[in-house]
């Protein structure tokens, strides 16, 4: 038995004396060198031994040839399948032939060549060449019938003594593919070569026939055949064989001088192509260019070389462009579709303003494409109530083409280069006008969030986006206000004309007939001023209906009225107090807009009824005044001071037949 170490330590503490039993028990707790330690007393040893292979079993495994048959090849390769064998061959390079081994063609079961060799078989060689006995008779003479194409091929007798020298000087001879070359050996003996084609200066293109020390007489029948080839008409000239009988039938070749030769079906004659000192003319004997045609030219393609010369009526190619030179030697570039991005867009730079307008109009189907502009949007405010709201744009070149236009509502922060479209107005809700000044549409703004929005127009050619001062502002609700107005009046003389104002209108009736009240047309004879209508900080929209009736002719540019707004703090006097107004004449005197019925600047004839509208808006320091008379419109803008405003009306030098009324049709603050 073993005693714990702590117990043994207690036996030998200082001052203690262990007993005999304690001493023996202490030493009995340890193994003595003379004692064997059982394996069971060594921790983990049994498990370690269990992981070791039995020696006998291992030796049996090692000596068994089938132990690793699935992984290792046997010495006799008995455990290798076809795939294993092929892998070993590939790895060891078995089957690869050295480059210097000759191979012949291999054939498959169908008799077709499955793999080409690099040399001919004996049979293939026999098929390609004749044996000596095949082309000679019993006396060793070459049979004439064995020289193929006799009468077609040419036998060239060379002066050079080697085929290399002949090839170098081949330009001195006329011969073609498959012609025979006779290289002199000595005296009348020759070595025959056949020209297989290709570069004539390359001696490898001349195939030796294997025939040497041959003479003409050695070829049976050759001399007679050659003699027949020489039978031709006597005399100078060129001839051709027209037919064959007992002998060849010759005909002369004698075209007119300088004409290219042609075959007309029976004879060689001159064509209509004339050669004049290197220049060819078709239909002319005096060509002015290297090729000169008197008729039309038709071809699938013409390749032009780089040419920067300028010749009348010429088309050339230069610096990646095609050019045409007119009869005045002015060269102009011919633009292609590919030039669109670079040069085609430069054309407008060469056009006058009139040409540009005409071109844009033509490109837009005949509709004007003048630069669009919007001076005012009326009304500039709408609410989100579930109902249609009519919007009128006033400006220039707003006559959009009916088949190709768009009106879009865009966010306030939109720019020409970065536009965010909220919605597009359906074409069925747009009213187009031909006057170019007006453009109207209706839209239900109930789905549009509260805020300010710009309008973008498309006229088929370009976009236009309204600016910061021409926007529509959407409110949740808009409530028209009804002011309580008090009026002050002043007259040039008592009874000269009476004005009467209410909360919604102002009327005037003249009293005395054609009386001159001042030395000039604009002399006021009756004025009226209301109490405050708008505070100094109000942005507003005010629409006033105008009705002037029964004005006599011959007024000499008289100004029957003006209607507008004045500073509330100004004291009433018989003067023009207006800050912004519309006058009885179309002009900009005093910063206002006048009204003429024909917009021409003069009163024409006699007119009895004068109907119109005046819209006055103040939006963040800017006045916009829109005057409409007889469906004609004029727009004006000017800076707007931040002052309280009152209605102000003035009648000037009017005859007794004048009656005027002004009605406040719409009034909004925003």
C-alpha positions as a printed Julia matrix, in Angstrom:
670×3 Matrix{Float64}:
   0.0     0.0      0.0
   1.09    3.57    -0.56
   0.96    6.36     1.93
   0.23    9.9      0.73
   3.25   12.18     0.54
   1.76   14.66     2.98
   1.5    11.89     5.56
   5.1    10.84     4.97
   6.18   14.5      5.28
   4.47   14.63     8.7
   6.57   11.68     9.92
   9.77   13.63     9.33
   8.87   17.07    10.58
  11.42   18.81    12.8
  11.42   17.36    16.24
   9.53   14.2     15.25
  10.98   10.71    15.39
   9.27    8.25    13.0
   8.61    4.79    14.34
   9.87    1.65    12.74
   6.45    1.01    11.22
   6.24    4.57     9.84
   9.72    4.3      8.33
   8.94    0.99     6.68
   5.59    2.25     5.44
   7.27    5.29     3.93
   9.79    3.25     1.88
   7.11    0.78     0.92
   5.31    3.63    -0.89
   8.06    3.75    -3.59
   9.29    1.29    -6.28
  12.74   -0.16    -5.71
  15.12   -0.62    -8.65
  15.09   -4.34    -8.1
  11.32   -4.44    -8.51
   9.5    -4.59   -11.87
   6.77   -2.04   -12.5
   3.6    -3.62   -13.92
   2.42   -2.08   -17.25
  -0.96   -1.49   -15.68
   0.68    0.89   -13.24
   2.01    3.14   -16.07
  -0.7     5.65   -17.05
  -1.7     5.52   -20.78
   0.73    2.76   -21.68
  -1.97    0.21   -22.52
  -3.68    2.67   -24.89
  -0.35    3.49   -26.52
   0.38   -0.2    -27.08
  -3.09   -0.72   -28.51
  -2.27    1.86   -31.24
   0.74   -0.16   -32.43
   0.39   -2.87   -35.15
   1.03   -6.44   -34.26
   4.47   -7.41   -35.6
   3.34  -10.7    -37.09
   0.36   -9.13   -38.73
   2.5    -6.29   -40.09
   5.11   -8.66   -41.52
   2.33  -10.69   -43.18
   0.9    -7.47   -44.67
   4.29   -6.41   -46.01
   4.94   -9.74   -47.66
   1.44   -9.9    -49.25
   1.69   -8.68   -52.93
  -1.99   -7.68   -52.94
  -1.76   -5.46   -49.87
  -1.68   -2.2    -51.92
  -2.97   -3.4    -55.27
  -5.46   -0.54   -55.41
  -2.76    2.08   -54.97
   0.6     0.67   -56.15
   1.5    -0.97   -59.46
   2.74   -4.54   -59.31
   6.02   -5.54   -60.9
   4.19   -7.51   -63.56
   1.62   -4.67   -64.04
  -1.16   -7.22   -63.59
  -3.29   -4.82   -61.56
  -3.22   -1.95   -64.16
  -6.28   -1.23   -66.3
  -6.15    0.41   -69.74
  -6.43    3.89   -68.3
  -3.53    3.2    -65.88
  -1.41    1.81   -68.71
  -2.04    4.86   -70.88
  -1.17    7.17   -68.0
   2.16    5.35   -67.5
   2.9     5.56   -71.22
   2.17    9.26   -71.29
   4.32    9.89   -68.22
   7.24    7.81   -69.56
   6.95    9.17   -73.12
   6.28    5.71   -74.54
   4.97    5.91   -78.14
   6.69    9.19   -79.06
   8.83    8.73   -82.12
  12.16   10.47   -82.66
  12.1    13.25   -85.2
  14.43   11.4    -87.56
  12.17    8.34   -87.98
  10.26    8.11   -91.28
   6.54    7.36   -91.08
   3.98    6.5    -93.73
   0.26    7.25   -93.87
  -2.04    5.32   -91.51
  -5.49    4.19   -92.65
  -8.68    3.5    -90.71
 -11.07    0.6    -91.23
 -12.85    2.52   -93.99
  -9.66    2.94   -95.97
  -9.39    6.65   -95.25
  -6.14    8.22   -94.11
  -6.38    8.69   -90.37
  -2.85   10.02   -89.87
  -0.43   11.39   -92.43
   3.15   10.17   -92.53
   6.22   12.16   -93.51
   7.42    9.97   -96.44
   5.78    8.27   -99.41
   5.31    4.52   -99.67
   6.79    2.68  -102.65
   3.38    2.51  -104.24
   2.81    6.23  -103.79
   6.23    6.94  -105.3
   5.49    4.69  -108.29
   2.21    6.58  -108.84
   4.06    9.87  -108.91
   7.0     8.98  -111.16
   7.55    7.0   -114.34
  10.1     4.3   -114.6
  12.72    4.49  -117.31
  10.94    1.91  -119.43
   7.68    3.87  -119.25
   8.98    6.86  -121.21
  11.65    5.38  -123.54
  11.58    2.98  -126.42
  13.83   -0.04  -126.96
  16.57    2.25  -128.27
  16.42    4.52  -125.19
  14.71    7.37  -127.03
  12.15    9.4   -125.04
   8.63    8.88  -126.3
   7.06   12.15  -127.46
   3.66   11.21  -126.03
   5.23   11.06  -122.58
   6.09   14.76  -122.62
   2.77   16.03  -121.31
   1.06   18.98  -122.89
   3.39   19.0   -125.88
   2.31   21.98  -127.96
   1.11   23.82  -124.81
   4.18   23.78  -122.63
   7.29   25.56  -123.78
  10.77   24.14  -124.01
  13.18   26.91  -123.07
  16.75   26.46  -124.23
  19.03   28.17  -121.73
  22.48   29.53  -122.3
  23.41   29.14  -118.64
  25.09   25.88  -117.71
  23.57   25.49  -114.25
  19.98   25.8   -113.03
  21.16   28.25  -110.31
  22.61   30.59  -112.94
  19.43   30.26  -115.0
  17.24   31.15  -112.01
  19.33   34.25  -111.31
  18.94   35.34  -114.96
  15.33   34.12  -115.37
  14.08   37.63  -116.17
  15.78   37.3   -119.58
  13.42   34.46  -120.57
   9.7    34.15  -121.17
   8.2    31.0   -119.66
   5.31   29.93  -117.43
   4.38   27.25  -114.94
   5.06   23.65  -116.11
   7.43   24.76  -118.92
  10.65   22.76  -119.48
  14.05   24.35  -119.08
  16.93   22.76  -121.06
  20.27   23.43  -119.38
  23.2    22.72  -121.77
  25.68   20.13  -120.52
  28.03   19.84  -123.46
  27.54   20.28  -127.15
  23.96   19.29  -127.94
  23.28   17.48  -124.69
  20.9    18.97  -122.1
  19.53   18.39  -118.61
  15.75   18.93  -118.38
  14.04   20.79  -115.5
  10.36   21.63  -115.03
   9.34   25.02  -113.56
   6.65   24.2   -110.96
   5.65   27.84  -110.39
   6.4    30.44  -107.74
   9.31   32.82  -107.63
  11.41   32.33  -110.76
  14.66   33.4   -109.1
  14.34   30.58  -106.53
  16.17   27.52  -107.91
  14.12   25.22  -105.65
  11.11   25.95  -107.88
  12.79   24.06  -110.76
  12.23   20.3   -110.51
  14.84   18.02  -112.11
  13.27   15.44  -114.41
  16.15   13.06  -113.94
  16.81   13.24  -117.68
  20.26   14.4   -118.7
  22.57   14.09  -121.69
  19.47   14.28  -123.88
  19.27   15.7   -127.4
  16.28   16.74  -129.41
  16.77   13.76  -131.67
  16.61   11.4   -128.73
  12.92   12.24  -128.2
  10.94   10.21  -130.69
   8.63   12.41  -132.78
   9.6    15.57  -130.91
  11.39   17.2   -133.85
   8.41   16.63  -136.13
   6.05   18.07  -133.54
   8.25   21.08  -133.05
   8.49   21.56  -136.8
   4.69   21.66  -136.99
   4.62   24.32  -134.3
   6.66   26.54  -136.53
   4.18   26.4   -139.45
   2.75   29.94  -139.55
   2.12   32.54  -142.25
   5.15   34.18  -143.7
   5.66   37.9   -143.43
   5.62   40.44  -140.62
   2.76   40.79  -138.17
   0.94   38.96  -135.45
  -1.31   35.98  -136.08
  -3.58   33.62  -134.18
  -5.05   30.21  -134.99
  -8.68   30.75  -135.88
  -9.4    27.08  -136.63
  -7.96   23.64  -137.32
  -8.14   21.66  -140.56
  -5.44   19.61  -142.17
  -3.32   22.34  -140.69
  -3.85   25.39  -138.5
  -5.88   28.29  -139.98
  -4.21   31.55  -139.11
  -5.67   35.07  -138.98
  -3.85   38.32  -138.55
  -4.0    40.52  -135.45
  -3.87   44.13  -136.57
  -5.8    46.55  -134.32
  -5.69   50.32  -134.8
  -2.7    51.92  -133.16
  -2.74   52.67  -129.42
  -6.03   50.88  -128.76
  -6.15   48.05  -126.26
  -6.96   44.67  -127.83
 -10.3    42.9   -127.47
 -11.89   39.7   -128.82
 -15.18   40.27  -130.65
 -16.05   36.59  -131.0
 -14.18   35.97  -134.24
 -11.24   38.36  -134.37
  -8.89   40.3   -132.16
  -9.62   44.0   -132.74
  -9.1    47.3   -131.05
 -11.33   48.15  -128.06
 -12.66   51.58  -127.05
  -9.79   52.0   -124.57
  -7.14   54.32  -125.97
  -3.6    54.62  -124.61
  -2.19   58.13  -124.97
   1.34   58.32  -123.51
   0.39   56.29  -120.45
  -3.08   57.79  -119.98
  -6.08   55.64  -120.78
  -9.2    57.09  -122.33
 -12.55   55.33  -122.68
 -14.55   57.12  -125.34
 -11.77   59.67  -125.91
  -8.32   59.68  -127.52
  -7.16   62.69  -125.49
  -7.44   61.57  -121.86
  -6.6    64.35  -119.42
  -6.01   62.02  -116.48
  -4.47   58.59  -115.98
  -7.96   57.14  -116.6
 -10.47   59.31  -118.42
 -14.09   58.19  -118.97
 -16.64   60.12  -121.0
 -19.57   58.27  -119.41
 -20.7    57.23  -115.96
 -18.64   55.01  -113.65
 -20.25   52.26  -111.63
 -18.34   50.24  -109.04
 -18.89   48.46  -105.75
 -16.16   50.53  -104.19
 -13.51   53.12  -104.87
 -10.34   53.26  -102.76
  -8.94   56.79  -102.51
  -5.34   57.48  -101.54
  -4.36   60.47   -99.4
  -4.53   63.56  -101.63
  -4.54   67.21  -100.59
  -4.45   68.78  -104.06
  -7.2    71.17  -105.13
  -8.52   70.54  -108.65
 -11.82   71.8   -110.01
 -14.75   69.38  -109.72
 -12.65   66.79  -107.87
 -13.48   64.5   -104.95
 -10.52   63.55  -102.76
  -9.69   61.96   -99.43
  -7.37   63.81   -97.07
  -6.65   63.79   -93.35
  -9.44   61.3    -92.58
 -12.06   63.24   -94.51
 -13.67   63.39   -97.95
 -13.57   66.67   -99.85
 -15.3    68.05  -102.94
 -13.81   70.93  -104.93
 -16.31   73.01  -106.89
 -15.85   74.68  -110.27
 -14.41   77.71  -108.54
 -11.6    75.66  -106.94
 -13.17   75.94  -103.49
 -12.69   72.73  -101.52
 -15.42   71.76   -99.08
 -15.58   68.81   -96.74
 -18.22   66.14   -97.29
 -19.64   65.28   -93.88
 -20.46   61.7    -92.96
 -22.64   60.35   -90.15
 -19.52   59.55   -88.16
 -18.59   63.25   -88.24
 -21.71   64.15   -86.24
 -20.04   64.46   -82.86
 -17.11   66.53   -84.06
 -17.66   68.43   -87.3
 -21.35   68.15   -88.15
 -22.26   70.19   -85.1
 -19.93   72.96   -86.31
 -22.2    73.69   -89.29
 -24.39   76.16   -87.36
 -21.27   78.3    -86.8
 -21.22   78.92   -90.54
 -24.93   79.86   -90.78
 -26.58   83.22   -90.4
 -29.2    83.69   -87.7
 -31.93   83.45   -90.33
 -30.43   80.19   -91.67
 -30.24   78.78   -88.15
 -33.89   79.58   -87.47
 -34.99   78.11   -90.8
 -32.96   74.95   -90.18
 -34.31   74.45   -86.67
 -37.87   75.03   -87.92
 -37.36   72.49   -90.72
 -35.92   69.93   -88.28
 -38.95   70.44   -86.03
 -41.5    69.66   -88.7
 -42.17   73.28   -89.63
 -42.86   74.52   -86.09
 -40.93   77.44   -84.72
 -37.93   76.6    -82.57
 -36.98   80.08   -81.45
 -35.45   80.25   -78.0
 -38.29   79.81   -75.53
 -38.69   82.06   -72.53
 -41.27   82.45   -69.8
 -41.65   85.89   -68.26
 -44.59   85.16   -65.99
 -46.74   82.33   -64.66
 -50.31   83.24   -63.85
 -51.41   82.53   -61.26
 -48.11   81.8    -59.53
 -49.86   80.06   -56.63
 -52.23   77.08   -56.44
 -53.64   74.98   -53.65
 -53.85   71.23   -53.14
 -57.63   71.07   -53.31
 -58.96   68.22   -55.45
 -59.88   70.27   -58.5
 -58.3    71.39   -61.79
 -56.29   74.61   -61.69
 -55.6    76.54   -64.9
 -52.05   77.87   -65.31
 -51.06   80.35   -68.04
 -47.48   80.93   -69.11
 -46.6    84.25   -70.75
 -43.38   84.64   -72.69
 -41.86   84.26   -76.15
 -41.76   81.41   -78.69
 -44.24   79.35   -76.7
 -46.08   78.07   -79.8
 -45.05   74.45   -79.25
 -45.55   71.9    -82.07
 -48.76   69.98   -81.46
 -47.2    66.61   -82.27
 -43.94   66.93   -80.35
 -43.95   68.83   -77.07
 -43.81   68.28   -73.35
 -44.69   70.33   -70.27
 -43.18   69.04   -67.03
 -43.35   70.11   -63.39
 -39.89   69.95   -61.79
 -38.42   70.47   -58.35
 -37.28   73.9    -57.18
 -33.59   72.87   -57.16
 -33.66   71.58   -60.75
 -31.12   72.99   -63.19
 -30.75   72.67   -66.93
 -28.1    69.98   -66.43
 -29.7    68.23   -63.47
 -33.49   68.23   -63.66
 -35.81   66.28   -61.39
 -39.22   65.83   -63.03
 -42.18   65.44   -60.67
 -44.81   64.85   -63.34
 -45.61   65.5    -66.99
 -48.77   67.35   -67.97
 -50.9    65.15   -70.3
 -51.19   66.62   -73.8
 -54.99   66.49   -73.5
 -54.76   69.08   -70.68
 -52.7    71.59   -72.67
 -54.0    74.51   -74.73
 -51.56   75.59   -77.44
 -51.65   79.02   -79.08
 -50.04   80.14   -82.32
 -49.2    83.65   -81.09
 -46.05   82.38   -79.31
 -46.88   84.45   -76.22
 -49.38   82.23   -74.4
 -49.35   78.64   -73.22
 -52.01   77.25   -70.88
 -52.66   73.98   -69.13
 -54.77   72.62   -66.31
 -53.68   70.21   -63.65
 -54.97   68.79   -60.37
 -52.28   69.7    -57.85
 -53.78   67.63   -55.01
 -51.02   65.01   -55.43
 -48.17   67.56   -55.45
 -46.46   68.27   -52.09
 -46.4    71.81   -50.72
 -43.48   73.76   -52.16
 -42.16   75.69   -55.15
 -41.82   74.13   -58.59
 -40.29   75.05   -61.92
 -41.81   74.38   -65.33
 -39.8    72.67   -68.1
 -40.86   72.9    -71.75
 -39.78   70.77   -74.74
 -40.45   72.13   -78.25
 -39.18   69.12   -80.18
 -35.64   70.5    -80.37
 -34.64   71.92   -77.0
 -35.65   72.11   -73.33
 -36.36   75.31   -71.42
 -36.53   75.45   -67.6
 -38.12   78.41   -65.85
 -36.05   80.41   -63.36
 -36.24   81.28   -59.69
 -38.68   84.16   -60.34
 -41.03   82.14   -62.53
 -42.19   79.24   -60.38
 -45.48   77.82   -59.2
 -45.92   77.71   -55.44
 -48.23   75.01   -54.07
 -50.07   75.73   -50.8
 -52.3    73.45   -48.79
 -55.16   75.94   -49.17
 -55.49   79.42   -50.66
 -58.21   81.72   -49.41
 -59.0    84.81   -51.51
 -59.38   87.8    -49.29
 -62.06   90.5    -49.55
 -60.64   93.82   -48.43
 -62.59   96.66   -46.9
 -61.52   99.65   -48.95
 -62.01  103.33   -48.29
 -61.52  105.68   -51.26
 -60.21  109.2    -51.76
 -60.93  111.17   -54.96
 -59.54  114.29   -56.64
 -60.73  116.14   -59.81
 -59.08  118.72   -62.06
 -62.21  120.88   -61.83
 -65.47  120.05   -60.12
 -67.66  118.06   -62.47
 -64.86  117.13   -64.87
 -65.41  113.43   -64.11
 -66.61  111.29   -61.24
 -64.96  108.16   -59.78
 -66.8   105.79   -57.46
 -65.04  102.92   -55.66
 -66.23   99.88   -53.69
 -64.5    96.92   -52.06
 -64.34   95.13   -55.4
 -64.54   97.76   -58.18
 -63.93  101.3    -59.32
 -65.92  103.15   -62.0
 -65.55  106.47   -63.82
 -67.9   108.64   -65.89
 -66.72  111.78   -67.72
 -68.84  114.95   -67.47
 -67.73  117.7    -69.86
 -67.43  117.33   -73.62
 -63.94  117.31   -75.16
 -62.47  119.88   -72.83
 -58.69  120.28   -72.83
 -57.48  120.31   -69.26
 -53.75  120.57   -69.83
 -51.21  121.2    -72.53
 -50.28  117.5    -72.94
 -52.1   114.2    -73.24
 -51.22  112.79   -69.86
 -52.76  115.55   -67.76
 -54.81  113.8    -65.06
 -58.35  115.1    -64.63
 -59.6   112.56   -62.1
 -57.78  110.26   -59.66
 -58.78  107.76   -56.98
 -56.81  106.06   -54.23
 -57.92  103.26   -51.89
 -56.87  102.45   -48.38
 -54.15   99.85   -47.86
 -54.68   96.71   -49.98
 -51.33   94.94   -49.37
 -48.82   95.31   -46.53
 -45.14   96.03   -47.12
 -44.2    92.34   -46.81
 -47.07   90.72   -48.74
 -46.36   88.68   -51.83
 -49.55   88.83   -53.84
 -51.42   88.08   -57.06
 -53.95   90.66   -58.26
 -56.07   90.37   -61.43
 -58.06   93.41   -62.54
 -60.67   93.46   -65.31
 -60.7    96.62   -67.45
 -63.68   97.94   -69.41
 -63.44  101.28   -71.27
 -66.37  102.21   -73.53
 -67.49  104.97   -75.86
 -64.2   106.78   -76.5
 -64.37  109.25   -79.38
 -62.0   109.28   -82.35
 -59.36  111.91   -82.98
 -57.9   111.8    -79.48
 -54.34  112.28   -80.74
 -52.75  109.58   -78.59
 -54.73  110.55   -75.53
 -54.28  108.26   -72.54
 -57.77  107.66   -71.26
 -56.77  105.84   -68.07
 -54.22  104.06   -65.97
 -54.77  101.48   -63.23
 -52.22  100.25   -60.73
 -50.84  100.47   -57.21
 -49.33  103.37   -55.28
 -47.59  103.84   -51.94
 -50.26  103.88   -49.24
 -48.47  106.64   -47.29
 -48.45  109.08   -50.26
 -51.0   111.86   -49.96
 -53.59  112.0    -52.71
 -53.01  114.67   -55.36
 -53.88  115.26   -58.98
 -50.67  113.55   -60.01
 -49.56  110.11   -61.12
 -48.75  108.42   -57.77
 -48.56  104.89   -59.19
 -45.61  102.65   -58.35
 -46.69  100.03   -60.87
 -49.53  100.36   -63.38
 -51.05   99.68   -66.77
 -51.73  102.67   -69.02
 -53.98  103.48   -71.86
 -51.01  103.17   -74.25
 -48.47  100.46   -74.88
 -45.24  102.05   -73.78
 -42.87  101.93   -70.84
 -42.97  105.55   -69.8
 -42.67  105.81   -66.07
 -41.98  102.07   -65.83
 -45.55  101.1    -66.62
 -47.25   99.22   -69.41
 -49.76  101.03   -71.56
 -52.62   99.59   -73.56
 -53.28  100.14   -77.23
 -55.9    97.97   -78.91
 -53.59   97.01   -81.81
 -50.31   97.02   -79.84
 -48.78   99.29   -82.5
 -48.32  102.51   -80.59
 -51.07  104.55   -82.27
 -54.84  104.76   -81.96
 -56.41  103.41   -85.14
 -59.85  104.6    -86.29
 -62.83  104.81   -84.01
 -63.29  102.2    -81.35
 -66.11  102.04   -78.89
 -65.29   99.14   -76.56
 -61.94   98.51   -74.85
 -61.8    95.23   -72.85
 -58.8    93.74   -71.17
 -57.09   92.43   -68.06
 -54.22   93.59   -65.92
 -52.36   91.15   -63.67
 -49.98   92.6    -61.09
 -47.8    90.3    -58.96
 -45.18   91.0    -56.31
 -42.9    88.07   -55.5
 -39.82   88.6    -53.33
 -38.95   92.09   -54.54
 -40.05   91.73   -58.19
 -43.15   93.18   -59.87
 -44.59   91.34   -62.87
 -47.28   93.14   -64.89
 -49.25   91.27   -67.56
 -51.59   93.25   -69.78
 -54.02   91.52   -72.12
 -56.23   93.36   -74.62
 -58.16   91.76   -77.51
 -56.24   88.47   -77.0
 -52.93   90.35   -77.27
 -50.52   90.3    -74.37
 -47.6    92.34   -73.14
 -45.42   91.54   -70.11
 -43.16   93.77   -68.05
 -41.11   93.26   -64.9
 -39.48   95.72   -62.54
 -38.08   95.76   -59.02
 -40.68   95.95   -56.29
 -40.04   98.04   -53.16
 -41.22   96.67   -49.82
 -43.88   99.3    -49.11
 -47.61   99.13   -48.29
 -49.69   99.43   -51.46
 -53.09  100.88   -52.35
 -55.13  100.78   -55.53
 -54.68  103.9    -57.67
 -56.59  104.91   -60.81
 -56.18  107.97   -63.02
 -58.17  109.35   -65.97
 -56.37  111.7    -68.37
 -57.87  114.33   -70.68
 -60.84  112.08   -71.52
 -63.8   113.28   -73.59
 -67.29  113.25   -72.24
 -68.15  109.93   -73.87
 -65.65  107.97   -71.78
 -66.91  105.38   -69.33
 -64.45  103.22   -67.42
 -64.75  100.42   -64.89
 -62.16   98.29   -63.06
 -63.03   95.03   -61.27
 -60.88   93.12   -58.8
 -61.29   89.62   -60.29
 -58.77   87.7    -58.15
 -56.81   88.64   -55.03
 -54.36   86.3    -53.26
 -51.63   86.75   -50.72
 -48.85   84.19   -50.37
